[in-house]
């Protein structure tokens, strides 16, 4: 079996699509192939760019061409799907990536109750988050604010390590207001959005009302989240090999 066939096999088993992180984890385990290279992850990145077999759906998410017409609608929306629904699918995708990153980094992960049934790569988001009941880490009114944040990572002391808000428009004020409410916690704050919105993010952050956040809120693009996801899988895969060895 050739290397690209191992990637195809993993994608077929997953329904015709996979994230780079999943490919890093699974393709190297396929029997009957030796990855005689010091950079197998780079090889996988090169393989999925072979447009004879694969195509890119979103940052970090690739699919087999032969499955194009068979993919679930939340993975590859058809032209009949409304723009608002497409944004919802996109939002759930990045929530799922952030939940998986948090899990891999040994955090406990949470998302808003209203998002738990939303789809992510053939699963629901509640299948990925590790916290069923949100931790009451402080006063009730602040916990209620925190519950509505798109993704939260908690540390081993059940205190919030990081808060993530995923934005698909330039109106980020609502998210920043949530962060202001939580400013007294030793937590990191992130806005996840399209690179095109970074200037608007900086403009909003320049408001006097958000002065307390200027050195605490980080803007990260969809591509950065995707790379963070795949690199975290890469690191965990290497650590597993070292442990086995």
TORMAR-882851 format. One record per residue (C-alpha): residue number from 1; residue in one letter; x, y, z. Coordinates in nm, 3 decimals. Example, Ala and Ser with C-alpha at 12.3 -4.5 7.8 and 13.67 -1.06 7.14 Angstrom:
<sites>
<site><nuza>1</nuza><roza>A</roza><c1>1.230</c1><c2>-0.450</c2><c3>0.780</c3></site>
<site><nuza>2</nuza><roza>S</roza><c1>1.367</c1><c2>-0.106</c2><c3>0.714</c3></site>
</sites>
This chain:
<sites>
<site><nuza>1</nuza><roza>X</roza><c1>0.000</c1><c2>0.000</c2><c3>0.000</c3></site>
<site><nuza>2</nuza><roza>X</roza><c1>0.125</c1><c2>0.347</c2><c3>-0.086</c3></site>
<site><nuza>3</nuza><roza>X</roza><c1>0.116</c1><c2>0.644</c2><c3>0.151</c3></site>
<site><nuza>4</nuza><roza>X</roza><c1>-0.164</c1><c2>0.823</c2><c3>-0.031</c3></site>
<site><nuza>5</nuza><roza>X</roza><c1>-0.369</c1><c2>0.502</c2><c3>-0.017</c3></site>
<site><nuza>6</nuza><roza>X</roza><c1>-0.338</c1><c2>0.503</c2><c3>0.363</c3></site>
<site><nuza>7</nuza><roza>X</roza><c1>-0.480</c1><c2>0.857</c2><c3>0.369</c3></site>
<site><nuza>8</nuza><roza>X</roza><c1>-0.764</c1><c2>0.752</c2><c3>0.137</c3></site>
<site><nuza>9</nuza><roza>X</roza><c1>-0.840</c1><c2>0.451</c2><c3>0.358</c3></site>
<site><nuza>10</nuza><roza>X</roza><c1>-0.869</c1><c2>0.666</c2><c3>0.671</c3></site>
<site><nuza>11</nuza><roza>X</roza><c1>-1.097</c1><c2>0.912</c2><c3>0.494</c3></site>
<site><nuza>12</nuza><roza>X</roza><c1>-1.316</c1><c2>0.635</c2><c3>0.357</c3></site>
<site><nuza>13</nuza><roza>X</roza><c1>-1.356</c1><c2>0.489</c2><c3>0.705</c3></site>
<site><nuza>14</nuza><roza>X</roza><c1>-1.460</c1><c2>0.830</c2><c3>0.835</c3></site>
<site><nuza>15</nuza><roza>X</roza><c1>-1.722</c1><c2>0.888</c2><c3>0.568</c3></site>
<site><nuza>16</nuza><roza>X</roza><c1>-1.509</c1><c2>1.048</c2><c3>0.300</c3></site>
<site><nuza>17</nuza><roza>X</roza><c1>-1.357</c1><c2>1.336</c2><c3>0.498</c3></site>
<site><nuza>18</nuza><roza>X</roza><c1>-1.118</c1><c2>1.403</c2><c3>0.786</c3></site>
<site><nuza>19</nuza><roza>X</roza><c1>-0.929</c1><c2>1.679</c2><c3>0.960</c3></site>
<site><nuza>20</nuza><roza>X</roza><c1>-0.552</c1><c2>1.692</c2><c3>0.927</c3></site>
<site><nuza>21</nuza><roza>X</roza><c1>-0.535</c1><c2>1.608</c2><c3>1.296</c3></site>
<site><nuza>22</nuza><roza>X</roza><c1>-0.734</c1><c2>1.289</c2><c3>1.246</c3></site>
<site><nuza>23</nuza><roza>X</roza><c1>-0.513</c1><c2>1.193</c2><c3>0.952</c3></site>
<site><nuza>24</nuza><roza>X</roza><c1>-0.201</c1><c2>1.250</c2><c3>1.160</c3></site>
<site><nuza>25</nuza><roza>X</roza><c1>-0.340</c1><c2>1.019</c2><c3>1.425</c3></site>
<site><nuza>26</nuza><roza>X</roza><c1>-0.484</c1><c2>0.744</c2><c3>1.205</c3></site>
<site><nuza>27</nuza><roza>X</roza><c1>-0.291</c1><c2>0.728</c2><c3>0.876</c3></site>
<site><nuza>28</nuza><roza>X</roza><c1>0.033</c1><c2>0.630</c2><c3>1.048</c3></site>
<site><nuza>29</nuza><roza>X</roza><c1>-0.144</c1><c2>0.331</c2><c3>1.205</c3></site>
<site><nuza>30</nuza><roza>X</roza><c1>-0.265</c1><c2>0.180</c2><c3>0.876</c3></site>
<site><nuza>31</nuza><roza>X</roza><c1>-0.122</c1><c2>-0.168</c2><c3>0.838</c3></site>
<site><nuza>32</nuza><roza>X</roza><c1>0.083</c1><c2>-0.261</c2><c3>0.536</c3></site>
<site><nuza>33</nuza><roza>X</roza><c1>0.266</c1><c2>0.069</c2><c3>0.495</c3></site>
<site><nuza>34</nuza><roza>X</roza><c1>0.592</c1><c2>0.208</c2><c3>0.627</c3></site>
<site><nuza>35</nuza><roza>X</roza><c1>0.636</c1><c2>0.584</c2><c3>0.652</c3></site>
<site><nuza>36</nuza><roza>X</roza><c1>1.006</c1><c2>0.588</c2><c3>0.571</c3></site>
<site><nuza>37</nuza><roza>X</roza><c1>1.046</c1><c2>0.957</c2><c3>0.639</c3></site>
<site><nuza>38</nuza><roza>X</roza><c1>1.144</c1><c2>1.177</c2><c3>0.929</c3></site>
<site><nuza>39</nuza><roza>X</roza><c1>0.855</c1><c2>1.409</c2><c3>0.844</c3></site>
<site><nuza>40</nuza><roza>X</roza><c1>0.540</c1><c2>1.194</c2><c3>0.802</c3></site>
<site><nuza>41</nuza><roza>X</roza><c1>0.308</c1><c2>1.482</c2><c3>0.896</c3></site>
<site><nuza>42</nuza><roza>X</roza><c1>0.453</c1><c2>1.697</c2><c3>0.618</c3></site>
<site><nuza>43</nuza><roza>X</roza><c1>0.399</c1><c2>1.402</c2><c3>0.383</c3></site>
<site><nuza>44</nuza><roza>X</roza><c1>0.031</c1><c2>1.387</c2><c3>0.481</c3></site>
<site><nuza>45</nuza><roza>X</roza><c1>-0.008</c1><c2>1.761</c2><c3>0.423</c3></site>
<site><nuza>46</nuza><roza>X</roza><c1>0.144</c1><c2>1.717</c2><c3>0.078</c3></site>
<site><nuza>47</nuza><roza>X</roza><c1>-0.074</c1><c2>1.415</c2><c3>-0.002</c3></site>
<site><nuza>48</nuza><roza>X</roza><c1>-0.408</c1><c2>1.587</c2><c3>0.070</c3></site>
<site><nuza>49</nuza><roza>X</roza><c1>-0.314</c1><c2>1.864</c2><c3>-0.173</c3></site>
<site><nuza>50</nuza><roza>X</roza><c1>-0.312</c1><c2>1.613</c2><c3>-0.461</c3></site>
<site><nuza>51</nuza><roza>X</roza><c1>-0.623</c1><c2>1.728</c2><c3>-0.645</c3></site>
<site><nuza>52</nuza><roza>X</roza><c1>-0.656</c1><c2>1.397</c2><c3>-0.827</c3></site>
<site><nuza>53</nuza><roza>X</roza><c1>-0.805</c1><c2>1.250</c2><c3>-0.509</c3></site>
<site><nuza>54</nuza><roza>X</roza><c1>-0.873</c1><c2>1.522</c2><c3>-0.252</c3></site>
<site><nuza>55</nuza><roza>X</roza><c1>-1.025</c1><c2>1.866</c2><c3>-0.210</c3></site>
<site><nuza>56</nuza><roza>X</roza><c1>-1.029</c1><c2>2.118</c2><c3>0.073</c3></site>
<site><nuza>57</nuza><roza>X</roza><c1>-1.361</c1><c2>2.199</c2><c3>0.243</c3></site>
<site><nuza>58</nuza><roza>X</roza><c1>-1.248</c1><c2>2.436</c2><c3>0.521</c3></site>
<site><nuza>59</nuza><roza>X</roza><c1>-0.915</c1><c2>2.516</c2><c3>0.686</c3></site>
<site><nuza>60</nuza><roza>X</roza><c1>-0.790</c1><c2>2.184</c2><c3>0.822</c3></site>
<site><nuza>61</nuza><roza>X</roza><c1>-1.073</c1><c2>1.977</c2><c3>0.671</c3></site>
<site><nuza>62</nuza><roza>X</roza><c1>-1.021</c1><c2>1.767</c2><c3>0.357</c3></site>
<site><nuza>63</nuza><roza>X</roza><c1>-1.238</c1><c2>1.523</c2><c3>0.163</c3></site>
<site><nuza>64</nuza><roza>X</roza><c1>-1.223</c1><c2>1.264</c2><c3>-0.113</c3></site>
<site><nuza>65</nuza><roza>X</roza><c1>-1.341</c1><c2>1.383</c2><c3>-0.452</c3></site>
<site><nuza>66</nuza><roza>X</roza><c1>-1.539</c1><c2>1.065</c2><c3>-0.509</c3></site>
<site><nuza>67</nuza><roza>X</roza><c1>-1.744</c1><c2>1.146</c2><c3>-0.196</c3></site>
<site><nuza>68</nuza><roza>X</roza><c1>-1.827</c1><c2>1.506</c2><c3>-0.296</c3></site>
<site><nuza>69</nuza><roza>X</roza><c1>-2.194</c1><c2>1.428</c2><c3>-0.364</c3></site>
<site><nuza>70</nuza><roza>X</roza><c1>-2.227</c1><c2>1.199</c2><c3>-0.061</c3></site>
<site><nuza>71</nuza><roza>X</roza><c1>-2.105</c1><c2>1.427</c2><c3>0.217</c3></site>
<site><nuza>72</nuza><roza>X</roza><c1>-2.340</c1><c2>1.536</c2><c3>0.499</c3></site>
<site><nuza>73</nuza><roza>X</roza><c1>-2.491</c1><c2>1.878</c2><c3>0.442</c3></site>
<site><nuza>74</nuza><roza>X</roza><c1>-2.320</c1><c2>2.024</c2><c3>0.750</c3></site>
<site><nuza>75</nuza><roza>X</roza><c1>-1.983</c1><c2>1.917</c2><c3>0.609</c3></site>
<site><nuza>76</nuza><roza>X</roza><c1>-2.037</c1><c2>2.046</c2><c3>0.255</c3></site>
<site><nuza>77</nuza><roza>X</roza><c1>-2.353</c1><c2>2.258</c2><c3>0.230</c3></site>
<site><nuza>78</nuza><roza>X</roza><c1>-2.531</c1><c2>2.260</c2><c3>-0.106</c3></site>
<site><nuza>79</nuza><roza>X</roza><c1>-2.630</c1><c2>2.575</c2><c3>-0.291</c3></site>
<site><nuza>80</nuza><roza>X</roza><c1>-2.983</c1><c2>2.539</c2><c3>-0.151</c3></site>
<site><nuza>81</nuza><roza>X</roza><c1>-2.861</c1><c2>2.592</c2><c3>0.207</c3></site>
<site><nuza>82</nuza><roza>X</roza><c1>-2.919</c1><c2>2.945</c2><c3>0.339</c3></site>
<site><nuza>83</nuza><roza>X</roza><c1>-2.627</c1><c2>3.169</c2><c3>0.427</c3></site>
<site><nuza>84</nuza><roza>X</roza><c1>-2.737</c1><c2>3.176</c2><c3>0.791</c3></site>
<site><nuza>85</nuza><roza>X</roza><c1>-2.731</c1><c2>2.796</c2><c3>0.802</c3></site>
<site><nuza>86</nuza><roza>X</roza><c1>-2.386</c1><c2>2.788</c2><c3>0.643</c3></site>
<site><nuza>87</nuza><roza>X</roza><c1>-2.262</c1><c2>3.028</c2><c3>0.911</c3></site>
<site><nuza>88</nuza><roza>X</roza><c1>-2.410</c1><c2>2.799</c2><c3>1.177</c3></site>
<site><nuza>89</nuza><roza>X</roza><c1>-2.226</c1><c2>2.499</c2><c3>1.031</c3></site>
<site><nuza>90</nuza><roza>X</roza><c1>-1.904</c1><c2>2.700</c2><c3>1.016</c3></site>
<site><nuza>91</nuza><roza>X</roza><c1>-1.950</c1><c2>2.813</c2><c3>1.376</c3></site>
<site><nuza>92</nuza><roza>X</roza><c1>-2.001</c1><c2>2.455</c2><c3>1.497</c3></site>
<site><nuza>93</nuza><roza>X</roza><c1>-1.692</c1><c2>2.340</c2><c3>1.308</c3></site>
<site><nuza>94</nuza><roza>X</roza><c1>-1.464</c1><c2>2.584</c2><c3>1.488</c3></site>
<site><nuza>95</nuza><roza>X</roza><c1>-1.632</c1><c2>2.512</c2><c3>1.821</c3></site>
<site><nuza>96</nuza><roza>X</roza><c1>-1.554</c1><c2>2.145</c2><c3>1.763</c3></site>
<site><nuza>97</nuza><roza>X</roza><c1>-1.190</c1><c2>2.215</c2><c3>1.680</c3></site>
<site><nuza>98</nuza><roza>X</roza><c1>-1.148</c1><c2>2.424</c2><c3>1.995</c3></site>
<site><nuza>99</nuza><roza>X</roza><c1>-1.315</c1><c2>2.159</c2><c3>2.212</c3></site>
<site><nuza>100</nuza><roza>X</roza><c1>-1.083</c1><c2>1.891</c2><c3>2.072</c3></site>
<site><nuza>101</nuza><roza>X</roza><c1>-0.776</c1><c2>2.109</c2><c3>2.122</c3></site>
<site><nuza>102</nuza><roza>X</roza><c1>-0.876</c1><c2>2.166</c2><c3>2.483</c3></site>
<site><nuza>103</nuza><roza>X</roza><c1>-0.936</c1><c2>1.796</c2><c3>2.539</c3></site>
<site><nuza>104</nuza><roza>X</roza><c1>-0.598</c1><c2>1.706</c2><c3>2.391</c3></site>
<site><nuza>105</nuza><roza>X</roza><c1>-0.433</c1><c2>1.964</c2><c3>2.616</c3></site>
<site><nuza>106</nuza><roza>X</roza><c1>-0.594</c1><c2>1.797</c2><c3>2.921</c3></site>
<site><nuza>107</nuza><roza>X</roza><c1>-0.843</c1><c2>2.074</c2><c3>2.995</c3></site>
<site><nuza>108</nuza><roza>X</roza><c1>-1.208</c1><c2>2.011</c2><c3>3.072</c3></site>
<site><nuza>109</nuza><roza>X</roza><c1>-1.423</c1><c2>2.167</c2><c3>2.802</c3></site>
<site><nuza>110</nuza><roza>X</roza><c1>-1.765</c1><c2>2.323</c2><c3>2.785</c3></site>
<site><nuza>111</nuza><roza>X</roza><c1>-2.002</c1><c2>2.498</c2><c3>2.541</c3></site>
<site><nuza>112</nuza><roza>X</roza><c1>-2.343</c1><c2>2.670</c2><c3>2.572</c3></site>
<site><nuza>113</nuza><roza>X</roza><c1>-2.644</c1><c2>2.441</c2><c3>2.635</c3></site>
<site><nuza>114</nuza><roza>X</roza><c1>-2.815</c1><c2>2.560</c2><c3>2.315</c3></site>
<site><nuza>115</nuza><roza>X</roza><c1>-2.519</c1><c2>2.441</c2><c3>2.105</c3></site>
<site><nuza>116</nuza><roza>X</roza><c1>-2.488</c1><c2>2.089</c2><c3>2.242</c3></site>
<site><nuza>117</nuza><roza>X</roza><c1>-2.699</c1><c2>1.925</c2><c3>1.970</c3></site>
<site><nuza>118</nuza><roza>X</roza><c1>-2.523</c1><c2>2.097</c2><c3>1.681</c3></site>
<site><nuza>119</nuza><roza>X</roza><c1>-2.330</c1><c2>1.879</c2><c3>1.438</c3></site>
<site><nuza>120</nuza><roza>X</roza><c1>-1.953</c1><c2>1.843</c2><c3>1.417</c3></site>
<site><nuza>121</nuza><roza>X</roza><c1>-1.792</c1><c2>1.590</c2><c3>1.183</c3></site>
<site><nuza>122</nuza><roza>X</roza><c1>-2.060</c1><c2>1.326</c2><c3>1.219</c3></site>
<site><nuza>123</nuza><roza>X</roza><c1>-2.106</c1><c2>1.379</c2><c3>1.592</c3></site>
<site><nuza>124</nuza><roza>X</roza><c1>-2.280</c1><c2>1.635</c2><c3>1.810</c3></site>
<site><nuza>125</nuza><roza>X</roza><c1>-2.080</c1><c2>1.894</c2><c3>2.001</c3></site>
<site><nuza>126</nuza><roza>X</roza><c1>-2.199</c1><c2>1.750</c2><c3>2.333</c3></site>
<site><nuza>127</nuza><roza>X</roza><c1>-2.015</c1><c2>1.428</c2><c3>2.240</c3></site>
<site><nuza>128</nuza><roza>X</roza><c1>-1.688</c1><c2>1.622</c2><c3>2.238</c3></site>
<site><nuza>129</nuza><roza>X</roza><c1>-1.724</c1><c2>1.853</c2><c3>2.537</c3></site>
<site><nuza>130</nuza><roza>X</roza><c1>-1.627</c1><c2>1.687</c2><c3>2.863</c3></site>
<site><nuza>131</nuza><roza>X</roza><c1>-1.839</c1><c2>1.888</c2><c3>3.109</c3></site>
<site><nuza>132</nuza><roza>X</roza><c1>-2.207</c1><c2>1.801</c2><c3>3.138</c3></site>
<site><nuza>133</nuza><roza>X</roza><c1>-2.296</c1><c2>2.056</c2><c3>3.407</c3></site>
<site><nuza>134</nuza><roza>X</roza><c1>-2.116</c1><c2>2.391</c2><c3>3.391</c3></site>
<site><nuza>135</nuza><roza>X</roza><c1>-1.896</c1><c2>2.455</c2><c3>3.695</c3></site>
<site><nuza>136</nuza><roza>X</roza><c1>-2.026</c1><c2>2.712</c2><c3>3.944</c3></site>
<site><nuza>137</nuza><roza>X</roza><c1>-1.684</c1><c2>2.869</c2><c3>3.981</c3></site>
<site><nuza>138</nuza><roza>X</roza><c1>-1.806</c1><c2>3.207</c2><c3>4.111</c3></site>
<site><nuza>139</nuza><roza>X</roza><c1>-2.113</c1><c2>3.424</c2><c3>4.167</c3></site>
<site><nuza>140</nuza><roza>X</roza><c1>-2.427</c1><c2>3.305</c2><c3>3.990</c3></site>
<site><nuza>141</nuza><roza>X</roza><c1>-2.465</c1><c2>3.610</c2><c3>3.763</c3></site>
<site><nuza>142</nuza><roza>X</roza><c1>-2.109</c1><c2>3.569</c2><c3>3.633</c3></site>
<site><nuza>143</nuza><roza>X</roza><c1>-2.151</c1><c2>3.195</c2><c3>3.584</c3></site>
<site><nuza>144</nuza><roza>X</roza><c1>-2.458</c1><c2>3.270</c2><c3>3.372</c3></site>
<site><nuza>145</nuza><roza>X</roza><c1>-2.248</c1><c2>3.503</c2><c3>3.155</c3></site>
<site><nuza>146</nuza><roza>X</roza><c1>-1.971</c1><c2>3.244</c2><c3>3.120</c3></site>
<site><nuza>147</nuza><roza>X</roza><c1>-2.216</c1><c2>2.969</c2><c3>3.024</c3></site>
<site><nuza>148</nuza><roza>X</roza><c1>-2.306</c1><c2>3.158</c2><c3>2.708</c3></site>
<site><nuza>149</nuza><roza>X</roza><c1>-1.948</c1><c2>3.177</c2><c3>2.578</c3></site>
<site><nuza>150</nuza><roza>X</roza><c1>-1.885</c1><c2>2.956</c2><c3>2.274</c3></site>
<site><nuza>151</nuza><roza>X</roza><c1>-1.606</c1><c2>2.742</c2><c3>2.424</c3></site>
<site><nuza>152</nuza><roza>X</roza><c1>-1.457</c1><c2>2.740</c2><c3>2.774</c3></site>
<site><nuza>153</nuza><roza>X</roza><c1>-1.152</c1><c2>2.546</c2><c3>2.892</c3></site>
<site><nuza>154</nuza><roza>X</roza><c1>-1.134</c1><c2>2.465</c2><c3>3.264</c3></site>
<site><nuza>155</nuza><roza>X</roza><c1>-0.821</c1><c2>2.363</c2><c3>3.451</c3></site>
<site><nuza>156</nuza><roza>X</roza><c1>-0.788</c1><c2>2.080</c2><c3>3.703</c3></site>
<site><nuza>157</nuza><roza>X</roza><c1>-0.912</c1><c2>2.312</c2><c3>3.980</c3></site>
<site><nuza>158</nuza><roza>X</roza><c1>-1.237</c1><c2>2.366</c2><c3>3.786</c3></site>
<site><nuza>159</nuza><roza>X</roza><c1>-1.147</c1><c2>2.729</c2><c3>3.720</c3></site>
<site><nuza>160</nuza><roza>X</roza><c1>-1.170</c1><c2>2.884</c2><c3>3.370</c3></site>
<site><nuza>161</nuza><roza>X</roza><c1>-0.838</c1><c2>2.888</c2><c3>3.187</c3></site>
<site><nuza>162</nuza><roza>X</roza><c1>-0.957</c1><c2>3.022</c2><c3>2.849</c3></site>
<site><nuza>163</nuza><roza>X</roza><c1>-1.270</c1><c2>3.169</c2><c3>2.693</c3></site>
<site><nuza>164</nuza><roza>X</roza><c1>-1.333</c1><c2>3.163</c2><c3>2.316</c3></site>
<site><nuza>165</nuza><roza>X</roza><c1>-1.594</c1><c2>3.356</c2><c3>2.118</c3></site>
<site><nuza>166</nuza><roza>X</roza><c1>-1.636</c1><c2>3.272</c2><c3>1.748</c3></site>
<site><nuza>167</nuza><roza>X</roza><c1>-1.746</c1><c2>3.568</c2><c3>1.537</c3></site>
<site><nuza>168</nuza><roza>X</roza><c1>-1.874</c1><c2>3.560</c2><c3>1.178</c3></site>
<site><nuza>169</nuza><roza>X</roza><c1>-1.945</c1><c2>3.934</c2><c3>1.153</c3></site>
<site><nuza>170</nuza><roza>X</roza><c1>-1.760</c1><c2>4.255</c2><c3>1.239</c3></site>
<site><nuza>171</nuza><roza>X</roza><c1>-1.989</c1><c2>4.317</c2><c3>1.539</c3></site>
<site><nuza>172</nuza><roza>X</roza><c1>-1.774</c1><c2>4.187</c2><c3>1.823</c3></site>
<site><nuza>173</nuza><roza>X</roza><c1>-1.902</c1><c2>4.421</c2><c3>2.094</c3></site>
<site><nuza>174</nuza><roza>X</roza><c1>-2.130</c1><c2>4.162</c2><c3>2.254</c3></site>
<site><nuza>175</nuza><roza>X</roza><c1>-1.840</c1><c2>3.918</c2><c3>2.292</c3></site>
<site><nuza>176</nuza><roza>X</roza><c1>-1.611</c1><c2>4.185</c2><c3>2.434</c3></site>
<site><nuza>177</nuza><roza>X</roza><c1>-1.877</c1><c2>4.285</c2><c3>2.687</c3></site>
<site><nuza>178</nuza><roza>X</roza><c1>-1.886</c1><c2>3.924</c2><c3>2.809</c3></site>
<site><nuza>179</nuza><roza>X</roza><c1>-1.509</c1><c2>3.934</c2><c3>2.858</c3></site>
<site><nuza>180</nuza><roza>X</roza><c1>-1.531</c1><c2>4.263</c2><c3>3.051</c3></site>
<site><nuza>181</nuza><roza>X</roza><c1>-1.770</c1><c2>4.093</c2><c3>3.293</c3></site>
<site><nuza>182</nuza><roza>X</roza><c1>-1.510</c1><c2>3.819</c2><c3>3.350</c3></site>
<site><nuza>183</nuza><roza>X</roza><c1>-1.203</c1><c2>4.042</c2><c3>3.369</c3></site>
<site><nuza>184</nuza><roza>X</roza><c1>-1.129</c1><c2>3.961</c2><c3>3.734</c3></site>
<site><nuza>185</nuza><roza>X</roza><c1>-1.043</c1><c2>3.599</c2><c3>3.656</c3></site>
<site><nuza>186</nuza><roza>X</roza><c1>-0.694</c1><c2>3.487</c2><c3>3.565</c3></site>
<site><nuza>187</nuza><roza>X</roza><c1>-0.814</c1><c2>3.365</c2><c3>3.226</c3></site>
<site><nuza>188</nuza><roza>X</roza><c1>-0.724</c1><c2>3.413</c2><c3>2.862</c3></site>
<site><nuza>189</nuza><roza>X</roza><c1>-0.975</c1><c2>3.562</c2><c3>2.619</c3></site>
<site><nuza>190</nuza><roza>X</roza><c1>-0.991</c1><c2>3.491</c2><c3>2.245</c3></site>
<site><nuza>191</nuza><roza>X</roza><c1>-1.194</c1><c2>3.621</c2><c3>1.953</c3></site>
<site><nuza>192</nuza><roza>X</roza><c1>-1.193</c1><c2>3.374</c2><c3>1.662</c3></site>
<site><nuza>193</nuza><roza>X</roza><c1>-1.284</c1><c2>3.526</c2><c3>1.325</c3></site>
<site><nuza>194</nuza><roza>X</roza><c1>-1.197</c1><c2>3.574</c2><c3>0.962</c3></site>
<site><nuza>195</nuza><roza>X</roza><c1>-0.862</c1><c2>3.746</c2><c3>0.906</c3></site>
<site><nuza>196</nuza><roza>X</roza><c1>-1.051</c1><c2>4.023</c2><c3>0.723</c3></site>
<site><nuza>197</nuza><roza>X</roza><c1>-1.211</c1><c2>4.127</c2><c3>1.054</c3></site>
<site><nuza>198</nuza><roza>X</roza><c1>-0.889</c1><c2>4.191</c2><c3>1.243</c3></site>
<site><nuza>199</nuza><roza>X</roza><c1>-0.892</c1><c2>4.565</c2><c3>1.177</c3></site>
<site><nuza>200</nuza><roza>X</roza><c1>-1.249</c1><c2>4.589</c2><c3>1.304</c3></site>
<site><nuza>201</nuza><roza>X</roza><c1>-1.147</c1><c2>4.393</c2><c3>1.612</c3></site>
<site><nuza>202</nuza><roza>X</roza><c1>-0.867</c1><c2>4.640</c2><c3>1.686</c3></site>
<site><nuza>203</nuza><roza>X</roza><c1>-1.104</c1><c2>4.932</c2><c3>1.630</c3></site>
<site><nuza>204</nuza><roza>X</roza><c1>-1.359</c1><c2>4.792</c2><c3>1.875</c3></site>
<site><nuza>205</nuza><roza>X</roza><c1>-1.089</c1><c2>4.717</c2><c3>2.131</c3></site>
<site><nuza>206</nuza><roza>X</roza><c1>-0.977</c1><c2>5.080</c2><c3>2.115</c3></site>
<site><nuza>207</nuza><roza>X</roza><c1>-1.306</c1><c2>5.191</c2><c3>2.277</c3></site>
<site><nuza>208</nuza><roza>X</roza><c1>-1.255</c1><c2>5.325</c2><c3>2.629</c3></site>
<site><nuza>209</nuza><roza>X</roza><c1>-1.511</c1><c2>5.076</c2><c3>2.755</c3></site>
<site><nuza>210</nuza><roza>X</roza><c1>-1.273</c1><c2>4.793</c2><c3>2.664</c3></site>
<site><nuza>211</nuza><roza>X</roza><c1>-0.948</c1><c2>4.946</c2><c3>2.789</c3></site>
<site><nuza>212</nuza><roza>X</roza><c1>-0.919</c1><c2>4.677</c2><c3>3.059</c3></site>
<site><nuza>213</nuza><roza>X</roza><c1>-0.904</c1><c2>4.411</c2><c3>2.786</c3></site>
<site><nuza>214</nuza><roza>X</roza><c1>-0.644</c1><c2>4.559</c2><c3>2.552</c3></site>
<site><nuza>215</nuza><roza>X</roza><c1>-0.359</c1><c2>4.341</c2><c3>2.671</c3></site>
<site><nuza>216</nuza><roza>X</roza><c1>-0.571</c1><c2>4.036</c2><c3>2.743</c3></site>
<site><nuza>217</nuza><roza>X</roza><c1>-0.789</c1><c2>3.961</c2><c3>2.441</c3></site>
<site><nuza>218</nuza><roza>X</roza><c1>-0.626</c1><c2>3.784</c2><c3>2.148</c3></site>
<site><nuza>219</nuza><roza>X</roza><c1>-0.756</c1><c2>3.778</c2><c3>1.792</c3></site>
<site><nuza>220</nuza><roza>X</roza><c1>-0.701</c1><c2>3.444</c2><c3>1.617</c3></site>
<site><nuza>221</nuza><roza>X</roza><c1>-0.807</c1><c2>3.353</c2><c3>1.266</c3></site>
<site><nuza>222</nuza><roza>X</roza><c1>-0.985</c1><c2>3.040</c2><c3>1.148</c3></site>
<site><nuza>223</nuza><roza>X</roza><c1>-0.658</c1><c2>2.929</c2><c3>0.987</c3></site>
<site><nuza>224</nuza><roza>X</roza><c1>-0.472</c1><c2>2.967</c2><c3>1.316</c3></site>
<site><nuza>225</nuza><roza>X</roza><c1>-0.732</c1><c2>2.752</c2><c3>1.496</c3></site>
<site><nuza>226</nuza><roza>X</roza><c1>-0.704</c1><c2>2.491</c2><c3>1.221</c3></site>
<site><nuza>227</nuza><roza>X</roza><c1>-0.322</c1><c2>2.487</c2><c3>1.248</c3></site>
<site><nuza>228</nuza><roza>X</roza><c1>-0.342</c1><c2>2.478</c2><c3>1.628</c3></site>
<site><nuza>229</nuza><roza>X</roza><c1>-0.571</c1><c2>2.175</c2><c3>1.602</c3></site>
<site><nuza>230</nuza><roza>X</roza><c1>-0.345</c1><c2>1.982</c2><c3>1.363</c3></site>
<site><nuza>231</nuza><roza>X</roza><c1>-0.026</c1><c2>2.075</c2><c3>1.549</c3></site>
<site><nuza>232</nuza><roza>X</roza><c1>-0.177</c1><c2>1.962</c2><c3>1.879</c3></site>
<site><nuza>233</nuza><roza>X</roza><c1>-0.266</c1><c2>1.626</c2><c3>1.724</c3></site>
<site><nuza>234</nuza><roza>X</roza><c1>0.086</c1><c2>1.609</c2><c3>1.582</c3></site>
<site><nuza>235</nuza><roza>X</roza><c1>0.240</c1><c2>1.669</c2><c3>1.924</c3></site>
<site><nuza>236</nuza><roza>X</roza><c1>0.014</c1><c2>1.415</c2><c3>2.097</c3></site>
<site><nuza>237</nuza><roza>X</roza><c1>0.090</c1><c2>1.153</c2><c3>1.829</c3></site>
<site><nuza>238</nuza><roza>X</roza><c1>0.464</c1><c2>1.205</c2><c3>1.877</c3></site>
<site><nuza>239</nuza><roza>X</roza><c1>0.431</c1><c2>1.187</c2><c3>2.256</c3></site>
<site><nuza>240</nuza><roza>X</roza><c1>0.234</c1><c2>0.861</c2><c3>2.226</c3></site>
<site><nuza>241</nuza><roza>X</roza><c1>0.512</c1><c2>0.713</c2><c3>2.014</c3></site>
<site><nuza>242</nuza><roza>X</roza><c1>0.772</c1><c2>0.815</c2><c3>2.272</c3></site>
<site><nuza>243</nuza><roza>X</roza><c1>0.563</c1><c2>0.658</c2><c3>2.550</c3></site>
<site><nuza>244</nuza><roza>X</roza><c1>0.521</c1><c2>0.335</c2><c3>2.354</c3></site>
<site><nuza>245</nuza><roza>X</roza><c1>0.889</c1><c2>0.332</c2><c3>2.273</c3></site>
</sites>
